[in-house]
Each structure stands twice: as structure tokens, then as C-alpha cells.
Amino acid sequence: MSRKVINLDENELPKQWYNILPDLPRPLPPPVDPSTKQPVDPAKLERIFAKELIKQELSPERWIPIPDEIRDVYRIWRPTPLIRAERLEKFLKTPARIYYKWEGVSPPGSHKPNTAVAQAYYNMKEGIERLTTETGAGQWGSALSFACNLFGLKCSVYMVRISYEQKPARKVLMRSWGADVVPSPSDRTNFGRKLLQENPNHPGSLGIAISEALEDCVTHDNTRYSLGSVLNHVLMHQTVQGLEAKKQLEQIEEYPDIVAGCVGGGSSFSGLFWPFYYDIVSGKAPKPVKIVGTEPISCPTMTKGIYTYDFGDTAKMTPLLPMYTLGSDFIPPPIHAGGLRYHGDAPTLCLLLSEGKIEPRAYDQISVFDAAVTFARTEGFLPGPEPAHTIKFVIDEALRCKTTGEEKVILFNLCGHGYFDLSAYEAYFDGKLQPFDYPEEEVKKSLEKLKQDLPWIEEVRKQFIGA
Ligand SMILES: Cc1ncc(COP(=O)(O)O)c(C=O)c1O
């Protein structure tokens, strides 16, 4: 009988994170300071991020040791199980073998604490007293609240207003770990007050919440900011997922033909696929591996975005980042996968996408919830709406294998559970979900605005990203 759950022993928890920077097909275009139009001076970032995290962000080292204090916290829920979705396979009558890395077993319910714990730890070591952050779906805010509590830091979370209203239970969870949670836009910052004056019912966006968290950080002493995705160090902390999954597959003498994950900013997906990408570039992969990223058609950064420089937030406080973007003014339609509503993606992911190393797929939310319910009715766990995008891909691929008879091995990360997303499931069962699409015209408008605001952006793009 094949194994359903493949576990690792506690002492097999990875001792190092994998850093993809030395293995990228070309050097990563740098973050650019809009005031100089030159690469950002790392010293300038020290007001925002812990020094060790800046060092990791730029590190050319392939393997970065994981401090024992961080591994000790990881042991609460790691190594996470790798599970064969054999009931789903049987239901689909597919010859494909489907495995998922189950990250929903962490206390906050997703992969996010893999980096939250590391970030809180380094800030604590450097004597920082408080972290500020934003959260969309509430997963990241929960993870940072959990981590700050463990290391004795205060935590202030700016939660996108629409999620704050759609997911009241998430804010209760954050408060249980001692965090201070406010709906964004809020009256705590100049930027939030300005937006509320223009529209008291502003739904908020991740870009706006980032601006508020940054403003709060730079206007208060002994406070730093923490980001849950996009940056290199964040994605690197997530590689514990892929490193564990590789060992687990080795135990049962499997190797994936396909590695898939959903993309908000790209951290869960990168955390799973980077270690397999390392196998590919170092000639260790026993067969070709297809890497597939999934996203909503209503926030189609990979499939409709444009590869250029853009701000990471709406108030344009961050450095310019090289990414596929829908424009930092993008206000996403209110789809229920709150974690996938960001206007850009991680620069490393964008570079790999531009080089054709990743295949992007976009799905509407109704077919995504159809897939999520099929999964819940076969495998039992209720998936978060974000990884449900990947489940949609996996089911389609498994059905394709059924017609061709291919015995593909498919690996994906079920990066969060959906037990705080029940209102979204309710809307789905009540037939209230809309299959939003995001018009290409809107992307063009938003990027035209970026060009008007920063007429030199094209020059910077050519200089650092290339033709
Ligand atoms: C469960 C879950 N998956 C995925 C994401 C998307 O983020 P990322 O692409 O960084 O993993 C989020 C973001 O909040 C999330 O909560």
C-alpha cells in the first residue's frame, strides 16, 4: 500500500535556508531609489528593516544557517506533513500521483510564520521593540502577531478594511496573540486620514496598508517594518517547505514532474519550488520539472502585468522594485482570495517568469471554489482560497493526464487552511460569487499614470531590466 502521510523526524528540520540569488539565470535588477534613480543604498533601509534581514536580502551566499532559536520555534509545527492526495486521485480517476505539502498545521494556519518567526527573532536580537505591518487576508498579520508574541515584541497590524469587515475572526486571533489591529485606511497615519477624507468607506488595498505601516514605522522610535512576501529574504525563509518536501519525496523514491503554487507576492510558491530549481540548475534533478504559478484573473500580475519598475505601495514610499505590476494605484476587485490581491510580485519570481522558467496560470474565483470543494469532499481539509487556485490547476492537470495516460508526479503546497474563510465559502454556496476579470485597459491606465508621475521610469527600466 502506498503511504498517505509522509512525515519527517524533528531532527530532520532543515539547518539552512536556500538562497536563489547566486543561481538566477542573470543578476537580479536592483531596487532603485526614486530620488537618485540609482540602486538603493542599503544603509538607507536600516531605518525600516533589521540589519541582518538587509544582509540576507543582498547575500550572495547560497546557504544561510537557521539560528537554533528559530528552529526551536519551528519545532512547534515543523516539519510539516507531505500528504498524498490519493482520494482526490481516485475521484478524478487519474494516473497522476498528487502530493501536497500541508502548511495549514502552523498555529496561525499558513506558511507565513516560516518568515514571521525569523523576522521577529532578528528584530528582537537588534533591540527593536515594535514591528508594524499590513495584512490582506489576515494570514500574514496573524503570523507576525504570533511571532512577535513569542519574542516579546509589540505588533501593529494595518488590515485592509474590506478584509477587516469580511473576516472579523482573523482580527480576534491577532488580538489573542497581543497585536494591535486597525482597519486600513485608518486615522493613525497622514496617508490614511487623507484617503478617509476623500472616501470614508474606502475598501483599502494591500498597497495602502503597506504605506500606512511604513509611515507608522518611520515616525516612531525603535520600530521596524516587516513584510510578509515579495522580498528575497522573505522567500528564502520559506524554503524550509521545499527542502523538507524534497526529503519526504526521497523517502518514497518520488520526484516531481510538476511543482505548483499560488502567487500573491510569491513567497509560498517560491518556498516550495526554489529547492527544486536548485536541483535543475545544479544538474541534480533526475528529470525535467515544470514550475507552475497560479493567480486570480481578477489580479493577474503574472499573466497581464507589465515588467517594469514600480513602487511596492500606494503612497510611493518604498524603493522602486523590478516586477510584473498592475500599477501601484491598482485597487483590486473584492475577490475572496484576499492574499492574492497585491499589484506586483517578488522580483526574483518576475525575473524567472521573464526568462520563461515559470508557467503562469490564471483562474476565476468560481472555478477555484469548485476545485476547493472537490478537494474538501475528497481529502477532507478545507483549503484557503489562495491555494485553491493551485488545486484548480492540479485537478485540470490530473484530468489531462487521464486522457493521455501520463503518470505525472504533481507536487503543490496547500499553504493555508480555509477555516477563517467561511464567509467566502458561504457566498460561493449561495451563488453570490462573481467571476471577475481584470480588464487590460485598467492595467494600461494605471501604468500610464506611473509614466506620467515618473517620466524617467522607462529609462530606469531599460538600464536595469534591459530591453
Ligand atoms: C494562505 C495564503 N497563501 C498565499 C498567500 C499569498 O502570498 P504569497 O504569494 O507571498 O505566498 C497568502 C497571503 O496572505 C496566504 O495567506
The ligand as an SDF file (V2000), in Angstrom:
LIG
                    3D

 16 16  0  0  0  0  0  0  0  0999 V2000
   -2.6960   31.1280    2.6280 C   0  0  0  0  0  0  0  0  0  0  0  0
   -2.0160   32.1230    1.7550 C   0  0  0  0  0  0  0  0  0  0  0  0
   -1.4700   31.7100    0.6110 N   0  0  0  0  0  0  0  0  0  0  0  0
   -0.8540   32.5430   -0.2230 C   0  0  0  0  0  0  0  0  0  0  0  0
   -0.7740   33.8950    0.0650 C   0  0  0  0  0  0  0  0  0  0  0  0
   -0.1040   34.7750   -0.9150 C   0  0  0  0  0  0  0  0  0  0  0  0
    1.1240   35.2590   -0.5170 O   0  0  0  0  0  0  0  0  0  0  0  0
    2.4650   34.6630   -1.0800 P   0  0  0  0  0  0  0  0  0  0  0  0
    2.3680   34.6500   -2.5750 O   0  0  0  0  0  0  0  0  0  0  0  0
    3.5260   35.5370   -0.5910 O   0  0  0  0  0  0  0  0  0  0  0  0
    2.5800   33.2770   -0.5430 O   0  0  0  0  0  0  0  0  0  0  0  0
   -1.3120   34.3930    1.2540 C   0  0  0  0  0  0  0  0  0  0  0  0
   -1.1810   35.8060    1.5850 C   0  0  0  0  0  0  0  0  0  0  0  0
   -1.6730   36.3110    2.5470 O   0  0  0  0  0  0  0  0  0  0  0  0
   -1.9550   33.4830    2.1150 C   0  0  0  0  0  0  0  0  0  0  0  0
   -2.4800   33.8970    3.2530 O   0  0  0  0  0  0  0  0  0  0  0  0
  1  2  1  0
  2  3  1  0
  2 15  2  0
  3  4  2  0
  4  5  1  0
  5  6  1  0
  5 12  2  0
  6  7  1  0
  7  8  1  0
  8  9  2  0
  8 10  1  0
  8 11  1  0
 12 13  1  0
 12 15  1  0
 13 14  2  0
 15 16  1  0
M  END
$$$$
